[in-house]
């Protein structure tokens, strides 16, 4: 369908992008929190985040806090724009 973003349209990636787009532009969310919000396993979330990162829709920051690894995610400007256009396309489809 024209206008739908095939990367975002997959249900898990749509949930991920929805969760990220409610955050402020410069705000990060921790992997474990996002995993809980979208109800995904570590591997499933990681695979979908890789797809979104390759499309430049999300930015992933990995660091250590103390001795514990911490992964944070946020939507890029390109990802926010793609999400906005995808939502508009969905609304247009529903209004047909």
N, C-alpha and C positions, 0 to 999 in steps of 0.2 A: 504494500500500500504506500502510495506516495506520502512523503513527509514523516513517516515513522522511522525512527532510528533503530536499525536492527541490533546494534550493540546494546542500547538501553532497553529495548523491547522485551528481552528475555526476562522472565518474572523475577528472578533473584537480583539481577542487575538493576531492574526497575526499583525494587525495594531498597537496594543499596543507595542508588542515586536520590531517591525520595528522602531517605534518612539524612544524607549529606546536605541536601538542599535546604533543609530547615535550619541548618546551622548558619551562623554568620560567615561571611566570605572568608575570613582569615582564621576561622575556628577549626580545630582538629577534633577528631573523635578517636578514642583508643579502639584498637582491633577487638578487644574482648567485649567492649560495650556495643560496638556495631554488630558483632556476632550475635549477641543477645537480642538486639533490636530486630534483626532480619531473620532470626532463628535458623542459623546456618552452622554447619560444622566448620572446624578450622580449615580443613582442606578445601571444602566447597567455597567458603568465603575467599580464601586465598586465591583460588583459581579465577573466580569472577573479578576480584580486584586486579589481578594481572591483566585480564582482558581490558578492563577499564583504564588501567595505567598505560597499556600499549596504545590505546586510542587517545591518550592525553586527557582523559576525563577526570582522573583522580591523581592526586599526589600522595605518595607513601613515604613516610619518614620512619626509619628504624634507628633506634638508639638504645643505650643502656641507662637505666635509672638505678643507681647502685650497682648491684650485680644482676639485676633482672632486665631481660630484653623488653623493650616497649615499641610497639608499632602503632603509629598514628596515621590517620587518613583524612584527607579533605578533598572536596571537589575543586577542580581547577575552573578558571573562567570559561574555558572552552567546554568543560563538562557541564557547567551551569547553563550555558547557552544551549547546548545540545538537549539538555533535560527540558528546558523551557520550550524549545521547538517541538520536542516529542510530545509533551503534555498538550500543546496547542493542536497538534495533529490528531491526538486521541480525542480531544473535545470536538474537533471538526467531524471526525468519524462518527461520534455518538450523536451529533446533531443532524446527520444525513436523513 
